C-alpha cells in the first residue's frame, strides 16, 4: 500500500473516556492502558512496514498539499471472552476533512492477553483497514 501523501494522525482526546467493556467469563485483570500512547505505538509499528509516511501529531499543523490530516477517535472497545478465545473489537472513527470512515479493528487471542496488547493489535488492525480503504480509493 502506498498513499501519494504523508498521513498525519491527530488523536482525539475524547477517546480516553471510552471504557473497555468485557463480556463472557474472564480470569484476572490487567492494567488499563494509556490509549494515546498505545495508538502512537501502533502507528509507529505500521510505519516500519509501509512506503507511506505515517506520524501522530498533538494538534493540526498548517494546511499543506502533501499531507493528509486525519482525526482519530476511539468510539467503543469490546472484549468478548469465549470458551476458546477472546476477541477485542475497537470501533474507531477516522475523519478526513468532511468524510468519516468508521472502522472496527479486531484482535483475537487464544491463550492469555492483556488490555494493552490487545488494544495495540486491534488499533493496528483498524489503522491498516483505514489506510487500505483511503489509499486505494
Rosetta constraint file for C-alpha pairs under 8 A:
AtomPair CA 1 CA 50 HARMONIC 6.81 0.50
AtomPair CA 1 CA 51 HARMONIC 7.01 0.50
AtomPair CA 1 CA 52 HARMONIC 7.60 0.50
AtomPair CA 1 CA 131 HARMONIC 7.94 0.50
AtomPair CA 1 CA 132 HARMONIC 6.83 0.50
AtomPair CA 1 CA 135 HARMONIC 7.19 0.50
AtomPair CA 1 CA 136 HARMONIC 7.83 0.50
AtomPair CA 2 CA 50 HARMONIC 7.17 0.50
AtomPair CA 2 CA 51 HARMONIC 5.49 0.50
AtomPair CA 2 CA 52 HARMONIC 5.33 0.50
AtomPair CA 2 CA 135 HARMONIC 6.80 0.50
AtomPair CA 3 CA 51 HARMONIC 7.86 0.50
AtomPair CA 3 CA 52 HARMONIC 5.65 0.50
AtomPair CA 3 CA 135 HARMONIC 4.99 0.50
AtomPair CA 3 CA 136 HARMONIC 7.79 0.50
AtomPair CA 4 CA 52 HARMONIC 7.59 0.50
AtomPair CA 4 CA 135 HARMONIC 7.79 0.50
AtomPair CA 5 CA 52 HARMONIC 7.20 0.50
AtomPair CA 5 CA 53 HARMONIC 7.67 0.50
AtomPair CA 5 CA 66 HARMONIC 5.18 0.50
AtomPair CA 5 CA 67 HARMONIC 5.34 0.50
AtomPair CA 5 CA 68 HARMONIC 6.40 0.50
AtomPair CA 6 CA 52 HARMONIC 6.01 0.50
AtomPair CA 6 CA 53 HARMONIC 4.76 0.50
AtomPair CA 6 CA 54 HARMONIC 6.07 0.50
AtomPair CA 6 CA 66 HARMONIC 6.41 0.50
AtomPair CA 6 CA 67 HARMONIC 4.74 0.50
AtomPair CA 6 CA 68 HARMONIC 6.12 0.50
AtomPair CA 7 CA 52 HARMONIC 7.39 0.50
AtomPair CA 7 CA 53 HARMONIC 6.19 0.50
AtomPair CA 7 CA 54 HARMONIC 4.93 0.50
AtomPair CA 7 CA 55 HARMONIC 6.58 0.50
AtomPair CA 7 CA 67 HARMONIC 5.79 0.50
AtomPair CA 7 CA 68 HARMONIC 4.90 0.50
AtomPair CA 7 CA 69 HARMONIC 6.10 0.50
AtomPair CA 7 CA 70 HARMONIC 7.24 0.50
AtomPair CA 8 CA 54 HARMONIC 5.98 0.50
AtomPair CA 8 CA 55 HARMONIC 5.11 0.50
AtomPair CA 8 CA 56 HARMONIC 5.60 0.50
AtomPair CA 8 CA 57 HARMONIC 6.66 0.50
AtomPair CA 8 CA 67 HARMONIC 6.68 0.50
AtomPair CA 8 CA 68 HARMONIC 6.01 0.50
AtomPair CA 8 CA 69 HARMONIC 4.81 0.50
AtomPair CA 8 CA 70 HARMONIC 6.09 0.50
AtomPair CA 9 CA 54 HARMONIC 7.67 0.50
AtomPair CA 9 CA 55 HARMONIC 6.21 0.50
AtomPair CA 9 CA 56 HARMONIC 4.63 0.50
AtomPair CA 9 CA 57 HARMONIC 6.16 0.50
AtomPair CA 9 CA 69 HARMONIC 5.93 0.50
AtomPair CA 9 CA 70 HARMONIC 4.77 0.50
AtomPair CA 9 CA 71 HARMONIC 5.88 0.50
AtomPair CA 9 CA 72 HARMONIC 6.64 0.50
AtomPair CA 10 CA 56 HARMONIC 5.83 0.50
AtomPair CA 10 CA 57 HARMONIC 5.32 0.50
AtomPair CA 10 CA 58 HARMONIC 5.88 0.50
AtomPair CA 10 CA 59 HARMONIC 6.24 0.50
AtomPair CA 10 CA 60 HARMONIC 7.01 0.50
AtomPair CA 10 CA 69 HARMONIC 7.32 0.50
AtomPair CA 10 CA 70 HARMONIC 6.05 0.50
AtomPair CA 10 CA 71 HARMONIC 4.78 0.50
AtomPair CA 10 CA 72 HARMONIC 6.03 0.50
AtomPair CA 11 CA 15 HARMONIC 7.82 0.50
AtomPair CA 11 CA 36 HARMONIC 6.73 0.50
AtomPair CA 11 CA 56 HARMONIC 7.41 0.50
AtomPair CA 11 CA 57 HARMONIC 7.63 0.50
AtomPair CA 11 CA 58 HARMONIC 7.01 0.50
AtomPair CA 11 CA 71 HARMONIC 6.05 0.50
AtomPair CA 11 CA 72 HARMONIC 5.02 0.50
AtomPair CA 11 CA 73 HARMONIC 6.39 0.50
AtomPair CA 12 CA 71 HARMONIC 6.46 0.50
AtomPair CA 12 CA 72 HARMONIC 5.70 0.50
AtomPair CA 12 CA 73 HARMONIC 5.08 0.50
AtomPair CA 12 CA 74 HARMONIC 7.86 0.50
AtomPair CA 13 CA 36 HARMONIC 7.83 0.50
AtomPair CA 13 CA 73 HARMONIC 7.73 0.50
AtomPair CA 14 CA 18 HARMONIC 7.69 0.50
AtomPair CA 14 CA 73 HARMONIC 7.12 0.50
AtomPair CA 14 CA 74 HARMONIC 7.96 0.50
AtomPair CA 15 CA 35 HARMONIC 7.46 0.50
AtomPair CA 15 CA 73 HARMONIC 5.42 0.50
AtomPair CA 15 CA 74 HARMONIC 4.79 0.50
AtomPair CA 15 CA 75 HARMONIC 6.65 0.50
AtomPair CA 16 CA 34 HARMONIC 7.76 0.50
AtomPair CA 16 CA 35 HARMONIC 6.17 0.50
AtomPair CA 16 CA 36 HARMONIC 7.52 0.50
AtomPair CA 16 CA 74 HARMONIC 7.97 0.50
AtomPair CA 18 CA 74 HARMONIC 7.20 0.50
AtomPair CA 18 CA 75 HARMONIC 6.78 0.50
AtomPair CA 18 CA 76 HARMONIC 6.22 0.50
AtomPair CA 18 CA 77 HARMONIC 7.19 0.50
AtomPair CA 19 CA 76 HARMONIC 7.42 0.50
AtomPair CA 19 CA 77 HARMONIC 6.76 0.50
AtomPair CA 20 CA 76 HARMONIC 7.54 0.50
AtomPair CA 20 CA 77 HARMONIC 5.01 0.50
AtomPair CA 20 CA 78 HARMONIC 5.83 0.50
AtomPair CA 20 CA 79 HARMONIC 6.90 0.50
AtomPair CA 21 CA 77 HARMONIC 6.18 0.50
AtomPair CA 21 CA 78 HARMONIC 4.80 0.50
AtomPair CA 21 CA 79 HARMONIC 6.03 0.50
AtomPair CA 22 CA 78 HARMONIC 5.97 0.50
AtomPair CA 22 CA 79 HARMONIC 4.74 0.50
AtomPair CA 22 CA 80 HARMONIC 5.89 0.50
AtomPair CA 22 CA 81 HARMONIC 7.37 0.50
AtomPair CA 23 CA 78 HARMONIC 7.60 0.50
AtomPair CA 23 CA 79 HARMONIC 6.29 0.50
AtomPair CA 23 CA 80 HARMONIC 4.85 0.50
AtomPair CA 23 CA 81 HARMONIC 5.94 0.50
AtomPair CA 24 CA 80 HARMONIC 5.99 0.50
AtomPair CA 24 CA 81 HARMONIC 4.66 0.50
AtomPair CA 24 CA 82 HARMONIC 6.04 0.50
AtomPair CA 25 CA 81 HARMONIC 5.88 0.50
AtomPair CA 25 CA 82 HARMONIC 6.99 0.50
AtomPair CA 26 CA 81 HARMONIC 6.26 0.50
AtomPair CA 30 CA 114 HARMONIC 5.72 0.50
AtomPair CA 30 CA 115 HARMONIC 6.17 0.50
AtomPair CA 31 CA 114 HARMONIC 7.81 0.50
AtomPair CA 31 CA 115 HARMONIC 6.90 0.50
AtomPair CA 31 CA 116 HARMONIC 7.66 0.50
AtomPair CA 32 CA 115 HARMONIC 6.31 0.50
AtomPair CA 32 CA 116 HARMONIC 6.95 0.50
AtomPair CA 33 CA 38 HARMONIC 7.18 0.50
AtomPair CA 33 CA 115 HARMONIC 6.61 0.50
AtomPair CA 33 CA 116 HARMONIC 5.07 0.50
AtomPair CA 34 CA 38 HARMONIC 6.17 0.50
AtomPair CA 34 CA 116 HARMONIC 7.96 0.50
AtomPair CA 35 CA 39 HARMONIC 6.08 0.50
AtomPair CA 36 CA 40 HARMONIC 6.21 0.50
AtomPair CA 37 CA 41 HARMONIC 6.13 0.50
AtomPair CA 38 CA 42 HARMONIC 6.28 0.50
AtomPair CA 38 CA 116 HARMONIC 7.09 0.50
AtomPair CA 38 CA 119 HARMONIC 7.33 0.50
AtomPair CA 38 CA 120 HARMONIC 5.60 0.50
AtomPair CA 39 CA 43 HARMONIC 6.32 0.50
AtomPair CA 39 CA 120 HARMONIC 6.66 0.50
AtomPair CA 39 CA 123 HARMONIC 6.45 0.50
AtomPair CA 39 CA 124 HARMONIC 7.74 0.50
AtomPair CA 40 CA 44 HARMONIC 6.17 0.50
AtomPair CA 40 CA 55 HARMONIC 7.99 0.50
AtomPair CA 40 CA 56 HARMONIC 6.42 0.50
AtomPair CA 41 CA 45 HARMONIC 6.12 0.50
AtomPair CA 41 CA 120 HARMONIC 7.42 0.50
AtomPair CA 42 CA 46 HARMONIC 6.25 0.50
AtomPair CA 42 CA 120 HARMONIC 5.79 0.50
AtomPair CA 42 CA 121 HARMONIC 7.23 0.50
AtomPair CA 42 CA 123 HARMONIC 6.52 0.50
AtomPair CA 42 CA 124 HARMONIC 5.02 0.50
AtomPair CA 43 CA 47 HARMONIC 6.07 0.50
AtomPair CA 43 CA 54 HARMONIC 6.85 0.50
AtomPair CA 43 CA 55 HARMONIC 6.84 0.50
AtomPair CA 43 CA 56 HARMONIC 7.56 0.50
AtomPair CA 43 CA 124 HARMONIC 6.83 0.50
AtomPair CA 43 CA 127 HARMONIC 7.48 0.50
AtomPair CA 44 CA 48 HARMONIC 6.72 0.50
AtomPair CA 44 CA 54 HARMONIC 7.52 0.50
AtomPair CA 44 CA 55 HARMONIC 7.24 0.50
AtomPair CA 45 CA 49 HARMONIC 7.45 0.50
AtomPair CA 46 CA 50 HARMONIC 6.54 0.50
AtomPair CA 46 CA 124 HARMONIC 7.06 0.50
AtomPair CA 46 CA 128 HARMONIC 7.63 0.50
AtomPair CA 47 CA 51 HARMONIC 7.71 0.50
AtomPair CA 47 CA 52 HARMONIC 7.30 0.50
AtomPair CA 47 CA 53 HARMONIC 6.71 0.50
AtomPair CA 47 CA 54 HARMONIC 5.79 0.50
AtomPair CA 47 CA 55 HARMONIC 7.99 0.50
AtomPair CA 60 CA 69 HARMONIC 7.42 0.50
AtomPair CA 63 CA 67 HARMONIC 7.90 0.50
AtomPair CA 68 CA 96 HARMONIC 7.47 0.50
AtomPair CA 69 CA 96 HARMONIC 6.36 0.50
AtomPair CA 69 CA 97 HARMONIC 7.80 0.50
AtomPair CA 70 CA 94 HARMONIC 6.23 0.50
AtomPair CA 70 CA 95 HARMONIC 5.44 0.50
AtomPair CA 70 CA 96 HARMONIC 4.93 0.50
AtomPair CA 70 CA 97 HARMONIC 7.70 0.50
AtomPair CA 71 CA 94 HARMONIC 5.77 0.50
AtomPair CA 71 CA 95 HARMONIC 5.06 0.50
AtomPair CA 71 CA 96 HARMONIC 6.73 0.50
AtomPair CA 72 CA 92 HARMONIC 6.91 0.50
AtomPair CA 72 CA 93 HARMONIC 5.77 0.50
AtomPair CA 72 CA 94 HARMONIC 4.75 0.50
AtomPair CA 72 CA 95 HARMONIC 6.48 0.50
AtomPair CA 73 CA 92 HARMONIC 5.68 0.50
AtomPair CA 73 CA 93 HARMONIC 5.19 0.50
AtomPair CA 73 CA 94 HARMONIC 6.66 0.50
AtomPair CA 74 CA 90 HARMONIC 7.10 0.50
AtomPair CA 74 CA 91 HARMONIC 6.02 0.50
AtomPair CA 74 CA 92 HARMONIC 4.49 0.50
AtomPair CA 74 CA 93 HARMONIC 6.37 0.50
AtomPair CA 75 CA 90 HARMONIC 7.57 0.50
AtomPair CA 75 CA 91 HARMONIC 5.36 0.50
AtomPair CA 75 CA 92 HARMONIC 5.57 0.50
AtomPair CA 75 CA 93 HARMONIC 6.82 0.50
AtomPair CA 76 CA 90 HARMONIC 5.78 0.50
AtomPair CA 76 CA 91 HARMONIC 5.03 0.50
AtomPair CA 76 CA 92 HARMONIC 7.31 0.50
AtomPair CA 77 CA 88 HARMONIC 7.05 0.50
AtomPair CA 77 CA 89 HARMONIC 5.81 0.50
AtomPair CA 77 CA 90 HARMONIC 4.47 0.50
AtomPair CA 77 CA 91 HARMONIC 6.33 0.50
AtomPair CA 78 CA 88 HARMONIC 5.62 0.50
AtomPair CA 78 CA 89 HARMONIC 5.24 0.50
AtomPair CA 78 CA 90 HARMONIC 6.46 0.50
AtomPair CA 79 CA 86 HARMONIC 6.81 0.50
AtomPair CA 79 CA 87 HARMONIC 5.67 0.50
AtomPair CA 79 CA 88 HARMONIC 4.26 0.50
AtomPair CA 79 CA 89 HARMONIC 6.41 0.50
AtomPair CA 80 CA 86 HARMONIC 5.47 0.50
AtomPair CA 80 CA 87 HARMONIC 5.19 0.50
AtomPair CA 80 CA 88 HARMONIC 6.28 0.50
AtomPair CA 81 CA 85 HARMONIC 6.32 0.50
AtomPair CA 81 CA 86 HARMONIC 4.31 0.50
AtomPair CA 81 CA 87 HARMONIC 6.60 0.50
AtomPair CA 82 CA 86 HARMONIC 5.77 0.50
AtomPair CA 84 CA 110 HARMONIC 6.20 0.50
AtomPair CA 84 CA 111 HARMONIC 7.91 0.50
AtomPair CA 85 CA 108 HARMONIC 6.75 0.50
AtomPair CA 85 CA 109 HARMONIC 5.63 0.50
AtomPair CA 85 CA 110 HARMONIC 4.37 0.50
AtomPair CA 85 CA 111 HARMONIC 6.74 0.50
AtomPair CA 86 CA 108 HARMONIC 5.64 0.50
AtomPair CA 86 CA 109 HARMONIC 5.42 0.50
AtomPair CA 86 CA 110 HARMONIC 6.54 0.50
AtomPair CA 87 CA 106 HARMONIC 6.87 0.50
AtomPair CA 87 CA 107 HARMONIC 5.63 0.50
AtomPair CA 87 CA 108 HARMONIC 4.38 0.50
AtomPair CA 87 CA 109 HARMONIC 6.56 0.50
AtomPair CA 88 CA 106 HARMONIC 5.54 0.50
AtomPair CA 88 CA 107 HARMONIC 5.28 0.50
AtomPair CA 88 CA 108 HARMONIC 6.47 0.50
AtomPair CA 88 CA 118 HARMONIC 6.47 0.50
AtomPair CA 88 CA 119 HARMONIC 7.20 0.50
AtomPair CA 88 CA 122 HARMONIC 6.63 0.50
AtomPair CA 89 CA 104 HARMONIC 6.21 0.50
AtomPair CA 89 CA 105 HARMONIC 5.71 0.50
AtomPair CA 89 CA 106 HARMONIC 4.60 0.50
AtomPair CA 89 CA 107 HARMONIC 6.83 0.50
AtomPair CA 89 CA 122 HARMONIC 6.60 0.50
AtomPair CA 90 CA 104 HARMONIC 5.38 0.50
AtomPair CA 90 CA 105 HARMONIC 5.09 0.50
AtomPair CA 90 CA 106 HARMONIC 6.34 0.50
AtomPair CA 90 CA 119 HARMONIC 7.52 0.50
AtomPair CA 90 CA 122 HARMONIC 6.18 0.50
AtomPair CA 90 CA 123 HARMONIC 6.83 0.50
AtomPair CA 90 CA 126 HARMONIC 7.65 0.50
AtomPair CA 91 CA 102 HARMONIC 7.13 0.50
AtomPair CA 91 CA 103 HARMONIC 5.88 0.50
AtomPair CA 91 CA 104 HARMONIC 4.40 0.50
AtomPair CA 91 CA 105 HARMONIC 6.44 0.50
AtomPair CA 92 CA 102 HARMONIC 5.89 0.50
AtomPair CA 92 CA 103 HARMONIC 5.29 0.50
AtomPair CA 92 CA 104 HARMONIC 6.01 0.50
AtomPair CA 92 CA 105 HARMONIC 7.33 0.50
AtomPair CA 92 CA 126 HARMONIC 7.03 0.50
AtomPair CA 93 CA 100 HARMONIC 6.65 0.50
AtomPair CA 93 CA 101 HARMONIC 5.76 0.50
AtomPair CA 93 CA 102 HARMONIC 4.51 0.50
AtomPair CA 93 CA 103 HARMONIC 6.24 0.50
AtomPair CA 94 CA 100 HARMONIC 5.69 0.50
AtomPair CA 94 CA 101 HARMONIC 4.99 0.50
AtomPair CA 94 CA 102 HARMONIC 6.29 0.50
AtomPair CA 94 CA 103 HARMONIC 7.61 0.50
AtomPair CA 94 CA 130 HARMONIC 7.44 0.50
AtomPair CA 95 CA 99 HARMONIC 5.71 0.50
AtomPair CA 95 CA 100 HARMONIC 4.45 0.50
AtomPair CA 95 CA 101 HARMONIC 6.27 0.50
AtomPair CA 96 CA 100 HARMONIC 6.37 0.50
AtomPair CA 101 CA 130 HARMONIC 7.15 0.50
AtomPair CA 103 CA 126 HARMONIC 5.99 0.50
AtomPair CA 103 CA 129 HARMONIC 7.18 0.50
AtomPair CA 103 CA 130 HARMONIC 6.78 0.50
AtomPair CA 104 CA 126 HARMONIC 5.79 0.50
AtomPair CA 105 CA 122 HARMONIC 4.60 0.50
AtomPair CA 105 CA 123 HARMONIC 5.66 0.50
AtomPair CA 105 CA 124 HARMONIC 7.22 0.50
AtomPair CA 105 CA 125 HARMONIC 4.83 0.50
AtomPair CA 105 CA 126 HARMONIC 3.77 0.50
AtomPair CA 105 CA 127 HARMONIC 7.51 0.50
AtomPair CA 105 CA 129 HARMONIC 7.64 0.50
AtomPair CA 106 CA 121 HARMONIC 7.34 0.50
AtomPair CA 106 CA 122 HARMONIC 4.40 0.50
AtomPair CA 106 CA 123 HARMONIC 7.57 0.50
AtomPair CA 106 CA 125 HARMONIC 6.12 0.50
AtomPair CA 106 CA 126 HARMONIC 7.12 0.50
AtomPair CA 107 CA 118 HARMONIC 6.17 0.50
AtomPair CA 107 CA 119 HARMONIC 7.88 0.50
AtomPair CA 107 CA 121 HARMONIC 5.87 0.50
AtomPair CA 107 CA 122 HARMONIC 4.89 0.50
AtomPair CA 107 CA 125 HARMONIC 7.49 0.50
AtomPair CA 108 CA 118 HARMONIC 7.81 0.50
AtomPair CA 109 CA 113 HARMONIC 6.48 0.50
AtomPair CA 109 CA 118 HARMONIC 7.94 0.50
AtomPair CA 113 CA 117 HARMONIC 6.55 0.50
AtomPair CA 113 CA 118 HARMONIC 6.47 0.50
AtomPair CA 114 CA 118 HARMONIC 6.07 0.50
AtomPair CA 115 CA 119 HARMONIC 5.88 0.50
AtomPair CA 116 CA 120 HARMONIC 5.98 0.50
AtomPair CA 117 CA 121 HARMONIC 6.36 0.50
AtomPair CA 118 CA 122 HARMONIC 6.05 0.50
AtomPair CA 119 CA 123 HARMONIC 5.91 0.50
AtomPair CA 120 CA 124 HARMONIC 6.10 0.50
AtomPair CA 121 CA 125 HARMONIC 6.11 0.50
AtomPair CA 122 CA 126 HARMONIC 6.20 0.50
AtomPair CA 123 CA 127 HARMONIC 6.08 0.50
AtomPair CA 124 CA 128 HARMONIC 6.09 0.50
AtomPair CA 125 CA 129 HARMONIC 6.21 0.50
AtomPair CA 126 CA 130 HARMONIC 6.20 0.50
AtomPair CA 127 CA 131 HARMONIC 6.17 0.50
AtomPair CA 128 CA 132 HARMONIC 6.08 0.50
AtomPair CA 129 CA 133 HARMONIC 6.19 0.50
AtomPair CA 130 CA 134 HARMONIC 5.91 0.50
AtomPair CA 131 CA 135 HARMONIC 5.55 0.50
AtomPair CA 131 CA 136 HARMONIC 7.94 0.50
AtomPair CA 132 CA 136 HARMONIC 5.95 0.50
AtomPair CA 133 CA 137 HARMONIC 6.31 0.50
